[in-house]
Amino acid sequence: MKTKVTTSLVNKLAIPALIAGIAEPLLSITDTAVVGNVATNATEALAAVGIAGAFISMLVWVFGQTRSAISALVSQYLGANKLDQIKTLPAQAIGIILAISLLLILITYPFAEQILNFYNAEGIILDYSSSYYRIRIFGLPFTLLTFAIFGIFRGLQNTLIPMIIAIIGALLNVALDFALVYGIEGYIPAMHVEGAAYASLFSQIFMALLSVIFLLKKTQIPLKIQLPLHEELPNLAVMILNLVIRTIALNVALYFGTSFSAAYGAEYSAAYTILLNIWFFGAFIIDGYSSAGNILSGKLYGEENYEELVKLSNRLIKYAILVGVAMFIVGGILYYPIGRIFTKEQAVLEEFYTVFALVLAMQPLCAIAFIFDGIFKGLGKMATLRNVLLFATFAVFIPTIFVLDQLNLKLYAVWIAFTFWIVARGFPLIYFFRKEFVPKVKKINS
């Protein structure tokens, strides 16, 4: 029986994924808010966490693409009623990605200062960011393991378990952040920036353990690597490679945003860190519906159910606009209190409030772009995602930020460039999707 897309089905998948999506960036947001309110060198500490966090996020996003590739294949096999034929693939993929993560630790750990200096970190900011990085980087294998297992659950049309794991991990991180950054008198010394790094590391380890337990207890997907190598492994590798190239392009944009902001001064870098974390928070809110698009599009594609696939895309566009506008309104109402959550430094707040309205106005555009990212990942069309991101970054974002920087627009230059970048990401995907699938629906109905 073919899948019928309904509002209840979309929300059943989207709402748990949305809650899980909020929980994921809460780790970084909590670090930012707690570190931004330390008693000593708050501005420098906030800038350091932002710079080191940008590089760690780049590694996670680049190599965490296993989640989307696994989800796409599992959902397509599920739609084709051939799930037994793909059971051995996830463990093989996880084994490869964990080996890569350990290699990344070995390569980057000794050169932390040089890497972060490349982001224009200097002096005390470089010292803080290096200390933070050398602790948090050990969480990379655990994060990638968690992401891959989340991909398995998404492919199986289950977003509830990832939500439970993400909530527990986020709450643990909040508690550890306060305990380790500020200390508990008589029990735990205040650890400043290093405390935030340890809080994230312990939370990532705990989430990975929970993910493994849930996978083994709730599914028939084994984590033991079995030979021979699965026939879909080359296809999975190509998907991951395309997503890695795409994510590198994405992080080139983030690198220039972080680097330009740091070059303007500590208060600009700190304000950019807050804005970026709020932007990520908004992205992960809409990721709930993006995940529903990912999960359902893969299954519908496996069923060759193109009419429901087009209906799904239309429905998700409406949801994307509604969620984006809601975020804009809520952000506008809480415009000034939001800034004060993260810092009391007046120089930082002035730069933050100058640009915050633009970041809020981007939200509906971001929502549409992220929705179609999810749909194309579910369809397994990673090459299209790669090409669109390469165009958006190198033909749109980079020229824009360099031109506007020459006009001395500072943080406006960064965030106007991001706005154009989002438009160049989202609207081509809508065009390519409708060009391929609308004619198929017309042919079926003719």
C-alpha positions as CSV (number, residue, x, y, z in Angstrom):
1,M,0.0,0.0,0.0
2,K,1.4,3.4,-1.0
3,T,2.0,6.2,1.5
4,K,-0.6,8.9,1.7
5,V,0.9,12.2,2.9
6,T,-1.4,13.9,5.5
7,T,-0.9,16.8,7.9
8,S,-0.9,14.4,10.8
9,L,1.8,12.2,9.2
10,V,4.0,15.1,8.5
11,N,3.7,16.5,12.0
12,K,4.2,13.1,13.5
13,L,7.6,13.0,12.0
14,A,8.3,16.8,12.0
15,I,7.5,17.7,15.6
16,P,9.8,15.2,17.3
17,A,12.5,16.1,14.8
18,L,11.9,19.8,15.4
19,I,12.3,19.3,19.2
20,A,15.5,17.2,18.6
21,G,16.7,19.9,16.2
22,I,16.3,22.6,18.8
23,A,18.2,20.4,21.3
24,E,21.2,20.0,19.0
25,P,22.3,23.6,18.7
26,L,21.4,24.2,22.3
27,L,24.8,22.7,23.2
28,S,26.5,25.5,21.4
29,I,24.0,28.2,22.5
30,T,24.4,27.2,26.1
31,D,28.2,27.4,25.8
32,T,27.8,30.8,24.2
33,A,25.3,32.2,26.8
34,V,27.2,30.8,29.8
35,V,30.7,31.8,28.6
36,G,29.4,35.3,27.6
37,N,28.5,36.0,31.2
38,V,31.8,34.9,32.9
39,A,33.4,37.4,35.2
40,T,36.8,37.5,33.5
41,N,37.4,38.5,29.8
42,A,33.8,37.7,28.8
43,T,34.1,39.3,25.3
44,E,37.3,37.4,24.5
45,A,36.0,34.1,25.9
46,L,32.8,34.5,23.8
47,A,34.8,35.2,20.7
48,A,37.0,32.2,21.3
49,V,34.1,29.8,21.7
50,G,32.6,31.2,18.5
51,I,35.9,30.7,16.5
52,A,36.7,27.3,17.8
53,G,33.1,26.2,17.6
54,A,33.0,27.3,13.9
55,F,35.8,24.9,13.0
56,I,34.4,22.1,15.1
57,S,31.0,22.6,13.5
58,M,32.7,22.5,10.1
59,L,34.1,19.1,10.9
60,V,30.8,17.8,12.2
61,W,28.9,19.0,9.2
62,V,31.4,17.7,6.7
63,F,31.7,14.2,8.1
64,G,28.2,14.0,9.7
65,Q,26.7,13.8,6.2
66,T,26.6,10.0,6.8
67,R,23.3,10.7,8.5
68,S,21.6,12.0,5.4
69,A,23.0,9.4,3.1
70,I,22.1,6.5,5.4
71,S,18.6,8.0,6.0
72,A,18.0,8.3,2.2
73,L,19.0,4.7,1.4
74,V,17.1,3.2,4.4
75,S,13.9,5.2,3.6
76,Q,14.1,4.2,-0.1
77,Y,14.6,0.5,0.7
78,L,11.8,0.8,3.2
79,G,9.5,2.3,0.6
80,A,10.4,-0.5,-1.9
81,N,9.7,-3.0,0.9
82,K,13.3,-4.3,0.8
83,L,14.6,-3.3,4.3
84,D,16.2,-6.7,4.9
85,Q,18.5,-6.1,2.0
86,I,20.2,-3.1,3.6
87,K,20.7,-4.1,7.2
88,T,24.4,-4.6,7.1
89,L,25.2,-1.2,5.4
90,P,24.9,1.2,8.3
91,A,27.5,-0.6,10.5
92,Q,30.0,-0.6,7.6
93,A,29.4,3.2,7.0
94,I,29.7,3.9,10.8
95,G,33.0,2.0,11.0
96,I,34.5,4.0,8.1
97,I,33.3,7.4,9.5
98,L,34.6,6.7,13.0
99,A,38.0,5.7,11.6
100,I,38.1,9.1,9.7
101,S,37.1,11.0,12.9
102,L,40.0,9.5,14.8
103,L,42.4,10.4,12.0
104,L,41.1,14.0,12.1
105,I,41.8,14.2,15.9
106,L,45.4,13.0,15.3
107,I,45.9,15.6,12.4
108,T,44.3,18.7,14.0
109,Y,45.1,18.4,17.7
110,P,48.8,19.3,17.4
111,F,48.1,22.3,15.1
112,A,45.1,23.8,17.0
113,E,46.8,27.3,17.3
114,Q,47.7,27.4,13.6
115,I,44.2,26.3,12.5
116,L,42.5,28.9,14.8
117,N,44.9,31.6,13.9
118,F,43.7,31.1,10.3
119,Y,40.3,32.3,11.6
120,N,42.1,35.5,12.8
121,A,42.2,34.4,16.5
122,E,45.1,36.2,18.2
123,G,46.4,36.8,21.7
124,I,44.1,35.7,24.6
125,I,41.3,34.8,22.1
126,L,43.8,32.3,20.5
127,D,44.7,30.9,23.9
128,Y,41.1,30.4,25.0
129,S,40.0,29.0,21.6
130,S,42.9,26.5,21.5
131,S,42.1,25.2,25.0
132,Y,38.4,24.9,24.1
133,Y,39.2,23.1,20.9
134,R,41.7,20.6,22.3
135,I,39.0,19.3,24.7
136,R,35.9,19.4,22.5
137,I,37.6,17.7,19.5
138,F,37.5,14.4,21.4
139,G,33.7,14.5,21.2
140,L,33.9,14.3,17.4
141,P,33.7,10.5,17.1
142,F,30.8,10.3,19.5
143,T,28.9,13.1,17.7
144,L,29.4,11.4,14.3
145,L,28.2,8.0,15.8
146,T,25.1,9.7,17.2
147,F,24.4,11.4,13.9
148,A,24.7,8.2,11.9
149,I,22.3,6.3,14.3
150,F,19.9,9.2,14.0
151,G,20.1,8.7,10.2
152,I,19.1,5.0,10.7
153,F,16.1,6.0,12.8
154,R,15.0,8.7,10.3
155,G,15.2,6.2,7.5
156,L,12.9,3.9,9.5
157,Q,10.4,6.8,9.8
158,N,11.2,7.2,13.6
159,T,12.0,10.7,14.8
160,L,10.8,10.1,18.4
161,I,13.9,8.3,19.7
162,P,16.3,10.8,18.3
163,M,14.2,13.5,20.0
164,I,14.5,11.7,23.4
165,I,18.2,11.3,23.1
166,A,18.7,15.0,22.0
167,I,16.6,16.4,24.8
168,I,18.5,14.3,27.4
169,G,21.9,15.4,25.9
170,A,20.9,19.0,25.8
171,L,19.6,19.1,29.4
172,L,22.8,17.4,30.6
173,N,24.9,19.9,28.7
174,V,23.0,22.9,30.3
175,A,23.6,21.4,33.8
176,L,27.3,20.7,33.2
177,D,27.9,24.1,31.6
178,F,26.7,25.9,34.8
179,A,28.6,23.5,37.1
180,L,31.9,23.5,35.2
181,V,32.1,27.0,33.8
182,Y,31.1,28.8,37.0
183,G,32.0,26.0,39.4
184,I,30.3,24.7,42.5
185,E,31.8,26.2,45.7
186,G,33.6,23.6,47.7
187,Y,33.1,20.9,45.1
188,I,34.1,21.9,41.6
189,P,36.5,24.8,40.7
190,A,35.4,27.3,38.1
191,M,36.9,26.2,34.8
192,H,35.9,29.1,32.5
193,V,36.1,28.3,28.8
194,E,37.5,24.8,29.4
195,G,34.5,24.0,31.5
196,A,32.2,24.7,28.6
197,A,34.3,22.4,26.4
198,Y,34.1,19.5,29.0
199,A,30.4,20.0,29.3
200,S,29.9,19.5,25.6
201,L,32.3,16.5,25.5
202,F,30.6,14.7,28.3
203,S,27.1,15.3,26.8
204,Q,28.3,14.0,23.4
205,I,29.6,10.8,25.0
206,F,26.4,10.2,26.9
207,M,24.3,10.8,23.8
208,A,26.3,8.3,21.8
209,L,25.9,5.7,24.4
210,L,22.1,6.3,24.5
211,S,22.0,6.1,20.7
212,V,23.7,2.7,20.7
213,I,21.4,1.3,23.4
214,F,18.2,2.5,21.6
215,L,19.4,1.2,18.2
216,L,20.2,-2.3,19.6
217,K,17.0,-2.5,21.6
218,K,14.5,-0.9,19.2
219,T,15.6,-2.0,15.7
220,Q,16.9,-5.0,13.9
221,I,19.9,-3.0,12.5
222,P,23.1,-4.5,13.8
223,L,26.2,-2.5,14.7
224,K,28.6,-5.4,14.1
225,I,30.5,-5.0,10.9
226,Q,29.8,-7.9,8.6
227,L,31.5,-8.9,5.4
228,P,31.2,-8.9,2.4
229,L,30.9,-5.1,1.9
230,H,27.4,-4.1,0.9
231,E,26.7,-3.5,-2.8
232,E,25.2,-0.1,-1.9
233,L,28.4,1.0,-0.2
234,P,29.9,2.6,-3.4
235,N,26.6,4.5,-3.9
236,L,26.6,5.6,-0.3
237,A,30.2,6.7,-0.6
238,V,29.4,8.8,-3.7
239,M,26.4,10.4,-1.8
240,I,28.7,11.2,1.2
241,L,31.4,12.6,-1.1
242,N,29.0,14.9,-2.8
243,L,27.6,16.0,0.5
244,V,31.1,16.5,1.9
245,I,32.0,18.7,-1.1
246,R,28.7,20.6,-0.6
247,T,29.4,21.0,3.1
248,I,33.0,22.2,2.5
249,A,31.4,24.9,0.2
250,L,29.0,25.7,3.0
251,N,31.8,26.0,5.5
252,V,33.8,28.2,3.1
253,A,31.0,30.7,3.5
254,L,31.0,30.3,7.3
255,Y,34.8,30.6,7.4
256,F,34.7,33.9,5.6
257,G,31.8,35.1,7.8
258,T,33.8,34.2,11.0
259,S,37.1,35.5,9.6
260,F,35.8,38.9,8.5
261,S,33.9,39.4,11.8
262,A,37.0,38.5,13.8
263,A,39.1,40.9,11.7
264,Y,36.7,43.8,12.6
265,G,37.5,43.4,16.3
266,A,36.6,41.4,19.4
267,E,33.1,43.0,19.9
268,Y,32.2,42.3,16.3
269,S,33.4,38.7,16.6
270,A,31.5,38.2,19.8
271,A,28.3,39.7,18.3
272,Y,28.7,37.5,15.2
273,T,29.0,34.5,17.5
274,I,25.7,35.3,19.1
275,L,24.0,36.0,15.8
276,L,25.4,32.8,14.2
277,N,24.1,30.6,17.1
278,I,20.7,32.2,16.9
279,W,20.7,31.6,13.1
280,F,21.6,28.0,13.7
281,F,18.9,27.7,16.3
282,G,16.4,28.9,13.7
283,A,17.8,26.5,11.1
284,F,17.4,23.6,13.5
285,I,13.8,24.6,14.3
286,I,12.8,24.3,10.6
287,D,15.0,21.2,10.4
288,G,12.0,19.3,11.9
289,Y,10.0,19.9,8.7
290,S,13.2,19.5,6.6
291,S,13.6,16.1,8.3
292,A,10.0,15.1,7.5
293,G,10.7,16.1,3.9
294,N,13.9,14.0,3.9
295,I,12.2,10.9,5.5
296,L,9.0,11.0,3.4
297,S,10.5,12.0,0.1
298,G,12.9,9.0,0.3
299,K,10.0,6.6,1.0
300,L,7.7,8.1,-1.7
301,Y,10.6,8.0,-4.2
302,G,11.1,4.3,-3.4
303,E,7.4,3.7,-3.9
304,E,7.5,5.8,-7.2
305,N,4.6,7.7,-5.7
306,Y,5.3,11.0,-7.5
307,E,1.9,12.6,-7.0
308,E,2.2,12.5,-3.2
309,L,5.8,13.6,-3.5
310,V,4.8,16.9,-5.2
311,K,2.0,17.4,-2.7
312,L,4.5,16.9,0.1
313,S,6.8,19.6,-1.4
314,N,3.8,22.1,-1.7
315,R,2.7,21.4,1.9
316,L,6.2,21.8,3.2
317,I,6.7,25.2,1.5
318,K,3.6,26.5,3.3
319,Y,5.0,25.1,6.6
320,A,8.4,26.7,5.9
321,I,6.9,30.1,5.3
322,L,4.7,29.9,8.4
323,V,7.6,28.8,10.7
324,G,9.9,31.4,9.3
325,V,7.4,34.2,9.8
326,A,6.7,33.0,13.3
327,M,10.4,33.1,14.2
328,F,10.6,36.6,12.7
329,I,7.7,37.8,14.9
330,V,8.9,36.1,18.1
331,G,12.4,37.5,17.5
332,G,11.0,40.9,17.0
333,I,9.0,40.8,20.2
334,L,12.0,39.6,22.2
335,Y,14.5,41.7,20.3
336,Y,16.3,43.3,23.2
337,P,15.9,40.5,25.9
338,I,17.5,38.0,23.5
339,G,20.8,39.9,23.3
340,R,21.0,40.3,27.0
341,I,20.7,36.6,27.5
342,F,24.1,36.1,25.9
343,T,26.1,39.1,27.2
344,K,26.1,42.2,29.3
345,E,29.0,43.8,27.3
346,Q,27.5,47.0,25.8
347,A,29.9,47.2,22.9
348,V,29.0,43.7,21.9
349,L,25.2,44.4,22.3
350,E,25.4,47.5,20.1
351,E,26.9,45.5,17.2
352,F,24.4,42.6,17.8
353,Y,21.3,44.9,17.8
354,T,22.5,46.6,14.6
355,V,22.3,43.5,12.5
356,F,19.8,41.3,14.4
357,A,16.8,42.5,12.4
358,L,18.4,41.3,9.2
359,V,19.0,37.9,10.6
360,L,15.4,37.7,11.7
361,A,14.2,38.8,8.3
362,M,16.1,36.0,6.6
363,Q,14.2,33.3,8.5
364,P,11.4,32.6,5.9
365,L,14.0,32.4,3.1
366,C,16.2,30.1,5.2
367,A,13.2,27.9,6.0
368,I,12.4,27.3,2.3
369,A,16.1,26.5,1.5
370,F,16.4,24.1,4.4
371,I,13.1,22.3,3.5
372,F,14.3,21.6,-0.1
373,D,17.8,20.6,1.2
374,G,15.9,17.9,3.2
375,I,13.8,16.8,0.2
376,F,16.8,16.4,-2.1
377,K,18.7,14.5,0.5
378,G,15.8,12.1,0.8
379,L,15.7,11.6,-2.9
380,G,19.4,10.8,-2.9
381,K,20.2,13.7,-5.3
382,M,23.3,14.8,-3.6
383,A,25.1,15.9,-6.8
384,T,22.4,18.6,-7.3
385,L,22.8,19.8,-3.7
386,R,26.6,19.9,-4.3
387,N,26.3,22.0,-7.5
388,V,23.8,24.5,-6.0
389,L,25.9,25.1,-2.9
390,L,29.1,25.5,-5.0
391,F,27.3,28.2,-7.1
392,A,25.8,29.9,-4.1
393,T,29.1,30.1,-2.2
394,F,31.6,30.9,-4.9
395,A,29.5,32.9,-7.4
396,V,27.2,34.7,-4.9
397,F,28.5,34.7,-1.3
398,I,32.2,35.4,-1.7
399,P,31.9,38.2,-4.3
400,T,29.2,39.8,-2.2
401,I,31.1,39.8,1.1
402,F,34.2,41.2,-0.5
403,V,32.4,44.0,-2.3
404,L,30.4,45.0,0.8
405,D,33.5,44.8,3.0
406,Q,35.1,47.4,0.8
407,L,32.1,49.6,1.5
408,N,32.9,49.3,5.3
409,L,29.6,47.7,6.1
410,K,31.2,45.3,8.6
411,L,28.6,42.9,10.1
412,Y,26.1,44.1,7.6
413,A,28.4,43.0,4.8
414,V,28.6,39.5,6.4
415,W,24.8,39.1,6.9
416,I,23.7,40.6,3.6
417,A,26.1,38.1,1.9
418,F,24.5,35.3,3.9
419,T,21.0,36.5,2.8
420,F,22.0,36.4,-0.9
421,W,23.6,33.0,-0.3
422,I,20.4,31.5,1.1
423,V,18.3,32.8,-1.9
424,A,20.9,31.2,-4.3
425,R,20.6,27.9,-2.3
426,G,16.8,27.6,-2.1
427,F,15.1,28.8,-5.3
428,P,17.2,26.7,-7.7
429,L,16.2,23.6,-5.8
430,I,12.5,24.4,-6.1
431,Y,13.0,24.9,-9.9
432,F,14.9,21.6,-10.3
433,F,12.4,19.6,-8.2
434,R,9.3,20.9,-10.1
435,K,11.1,20.5,-13.5
436,E,11.6,16.8,-12.8
437,F,8.5,15.7,-10.9
438,V,5.6,17.9,-12.0
439,P,5.7,16.4,-15.6
440,K,5.7,12.9,-14.1
441,V,2.5,13.7,-12.2
442,K,0.9,15.2,-15.3
443,K,1.8,12.1,-17.3
444,I,0.3,9.8,-14.6
445,N,-2.9,11.8,-14.5
446,S,-3.3,12.2,-18.3
